[in-house]
């Protein structure tokens, strides 16, 4: 695979979590979160994107979100549970994505806010390269909802991923 090929990143925020008496890392999904995660999985399947790799935070709520969503996909990608995605900054998420092997064309990152929203804001370039006006407007107006996902694309090697090189192609979130 050429490093100049088009690549896609789907930034997927975990579904709605519950607030039991546990550490933040151990918080499970709420009932609504379980329903929304499966719905998000269906919508991910509808995109037709054949994921090569899933990078998932080790937090309970992200692992549960991914396990419910991935069952809706036609093909189950290799999944890597990555501790560095928990409480990461957008820059730290880029550093993890920069390590992605170039034979992976389509990657889904299951993470947390505010980092996934921050990444969805800084990866697209300004102006016409920013991508879908409707997707950008939704993110700007409503923020990155739980169980929501943004689809971004760029051309080049994963090592070259940096702010301003991607296009925001789509954004979806469950109804509130």
C-alpha positions in Angstrom: 0.0 0.0 0.0 1.3 3.4 -0.9 1.7 6.0 1.8 0.1 8.5 -0.5 -3.2 6.7 -0.4 -6.3 8.2 1.1 -6.9 7.2 4.7 -9.8 7.6 7.0 -10.0 8.1 10.8 -13.3 7.7 12.6 -13.3 9.4 16.0 -15.9 7.6 18.1 -16.8 9.0 21.6 -17.9 6.4 24.1 -21.6 6.1 24.8 -23.4 7.6 27.9 -21.7 6.3 31.1 -23.2 5.7 34.5 -22.0 7.3 37.7 -21.6 4.5 40.3 -19.2 4.7 43.2 -16.2 3.6 41.2 -13.1 5.4 39.8 -13.6 7.3 36.6 -11.7 4.7 34.6 -14.0 1.9 35.9 -17.3 3.7 35.1 -19.6 1.4 33.0 -22.2 2.4 30.4 -25.7 3.5 31.5 -28.7 1.7 30.0 -29.1 4.5 27.4 -25.4 4.2 26.6 -25.8 0.5 25.8 -28.6 1.2 23.4 -26.8 4.2 21.8 -23.6 2.1 21.3 -25.5 -0.5 19.4 -27.2 2.1 17.3 -23.9 3.8 16.6 -22.5 0.5 15.5 -25.4 0.2 13.0 -24.6 3.7 11.7 -20.9 2.8 11.4 -21.9 -0.3 9.4 -24.0 2.0 7.1 -20.9 4.1 6.3 -19.4 1.0 4.5 -15.9 1.9 5.9 -13.9 -1.4 6.1 -11.9 -0.7 9.3 -8.5 -2.2 9.4 -7.7 -1.3 13.0 -9.6 -0.1 16.1 -7.7 1.8 18.8 -9.8 1.8 22.0 -9.2 3.4 25.4 -8.8 1.0 28.3 -11.6 2.7 30.3 -14.6 0.4 31.0 -17.1 2.7 29.2 -15.0 2.8 26.0 -14.4 -1.0 25.9 -18.2 -1.6 26.5 -19.1 0.9 23.7 -16.8 -0.8 21.2 -17.9 -4.3 22.1 -21.5 -3.3 21.5 -20.8 -1.4 18.3 -18.4 -3.8 16.7 -21.1 -6.6 16.7 -23.0 -4.5 14.1 -20.1 -4.4 11.6 -19.7 -6.9 8.8 -16.0 -7.2 9.5 -14.4 -7.1 12.9 -11.1 -5.2 12.7 -8.0 -5.9 14.8 -8.6 -4.1 18.1 -5.8 -2.6 20.3 -6.8 -1.5 23.8 -4.5 1.5 24.3 -3.9 3.0 27.8 -2.6 6.2 26.3 -6.0 7.1 24.9 -7.5 7.6 28.4 -7.2 11.2 29.5 -5.1 12.1 26.4 -4.8 15.5 24.8 -5.5 15.8 21.1 -1.7 16.0 20.6 -1.3 12.7 22.4 -4.0 11.1 20.2 -2.1 12.3 17.1 1.1 10.8 18.6 -0.7 7.4 18.9 -2.1 7.7 15.4 1.4 8.5 14.1 2.5 5.0 15.2 -0.2 3.3 13.1 1.3 1.0 10.4 0.8 2.3 6.9 -0.9 -0.9 5.8 -3.9 0.3 7.9 -6.0 2.5 5.7 -9.1 3.0 7.9 -8.8 3.4 11.6 -11.4 3.9 14.3 -10.4 5.5 17.6 -12.7 5.0 20.5 -12.1 7.6 23.1 -13.2 10.4 25.4 -14.1 14.0 25.3 -12.7 16.6 25.3 -9.9 15.0 23.3 -11.9 13.5 20.5 -13.7 16.8 19.9 -10.4 18.6 20.1 -9.0 16.3 17.5 -12.0 16.7 15.2 -11.5 20.4 15.5 -7.7 20.6 14.8 -7.2 17.9 12.1 -9.3 19.6 9.4 -7.7 22.4 7.6 -9.2 25.8 7.4 -11.5 27.0 4.6 -12.7 24.7 1.9 -10.5 21.9 3.2 -12.4 21.9 6.4 -14.9 19.5 4.9 -18.6 19.1 5.2 -20.2 22.4 6.3 -23.1 20.5 7.8 -20.8 18.3 9.9 -18.7 21.2 11.1 -21.9 23.2 11.9 -23.2 20.3 14.0 -20.0 19.9 15.9 -19.7 23.6 16.5 -23.3 24.0 17.6 -23.9 20.8 19.7 -20.4 19.5 20.6 -19.3 15.9 20.3 -22.2 13.9 21.8 -21.8 10.6 23.6 -21.9 7.7 21.1 -21.2 10.2 18.3 -18.6 9.8 15.6 -16.8 12.0 13.1 -15.3 10.7 9.8 -12.2 12.4 8.7 -10.0 11.7 5.7 -6.4 12.6 4.6 -3.8 11.6 2.1 -0.4 10.4 3.2 1.4 8.4 5.8 0.1 8.0 9.4 3.5 9.5 10.4 2.5 12.7 8.5 -0.9 13.1 10.3 -0.9 16.6 12.0 -3.3 19.5 12.5 -4.7 20.9 9.3 -4.1 17.9 7.0 -7.5 16.2 7.1 -11.1 16.8 5.9 -14.1 16.4 8.1 -16.4 14.3 5.9 -19.2 13.4 8.2 -20.5 13.5 11.8 -23.3 11.5 13.4 -24.8 11.3 16.9 -27.8 9.5 18.3 -30.9 11.6 18.9 -31.3 13.0 22.4 
